[in-house]
Amino acid sequence: MKKTFKNIAILALISVIGTAFTTSNIEKKSVKVEASQVIWKGYKVTGSHEGTIAIEEGTLTFDNDKLVGGEFVIDMTTIANTDLEGDYKSKLEGHLKSDDFFGVESHPTASLVFTEVTPSGKNAYDVTGDLTIKGITKPVNFTMAIYGSKANATLKIDRSEYNVRYGSSSFFDGLKDKVIYDEFDLVADLQF
C-alpha cells in the first residue's frame, strides 16, 4: 500500500513538474484592417464580377507562434465592385447590398470564427470555421498560410446556404444565360 501511494505521489510530482516546463504563450494579434484586403469574385454563365469588401475587425490567435484561432467581422456595407464603371458599377453595388443578395440594411456585418486549426505543412494550416452571413451560420473549410506578419487564405462559399437566392439555379428554373453560380470566392490578404 505504501509503495502504491509512493508511486502515485511520484507520478503526480512528475506531472506538476512537466506542466511547469510546458509553456503556453497564447497571443492574440489584431489584423491591420487598413493594410489588409478581401477580394470577392462571383461567377455567372456570361462572365464574372469582382470587387472588395472591408474587414471591420479581426484577430489571429497564436500559441508559441503556431496559429490556433481567429475571429473576423466583415463590414457588408462596404461591398464594392472593381471591374465596372459609372452607372453599371453603382447598380451592381446597390443590387449586391439589397435583399436580393446580402440585405446589408438588416445584416450590416458577417463574421468568421475559427473552430479548428490543424497544421498542414510549413506555414500552412487547415482551418474550419463558422461563417455567418445574413444571420445564418454554416461551417467552412479553407487553408491559411502565415508568413511573418502576413497571412492569406482563399475561401469558396456557396451563397445558397445563406439564403442568397437571386439568379440561382438552385432555387429558380428557366434562368438559362441569366444564371449566377452559387459559389463565389473570397481571397484574403491580411497583415497583423
Number of C-alpha atoms within 10 A of each C-alpha: 6 7 8 9 10 11 12 12 12 12 12 12 12 12 11 11 11 11 11 9 8 8 10 10 11 14 16 18 15 16 23 16 16 11 10 17 17 19 19 21 16 17 16 17 11 9 8 13 15 17 17 18 19 19 24 18 15 21 18 19 18 17 14 12 12 18 23 21 20 22 19 19 18 21 18 24 19 17 20 21 22 13 11 15 10 7 9 12 15 14 14 16 19 16 15 21 21 14 18 13 18 26 18 21 12 11 16 16 20 21 22 21 19 20 15 15 20 15 16 13 9 9 14 19 21 15 22 19 21 18 21 19 24 20 13 12 16 14 14 19 18 14 17 20 19 18 11 9 10 13 19 18 18 18 17 16 19 16 18 16 14 18 17 20 19 21 20 19 17 12 11 11 10 8 11 10 10 13 19 21 19 21 17 19 16 19 16 20 16 22 20 17
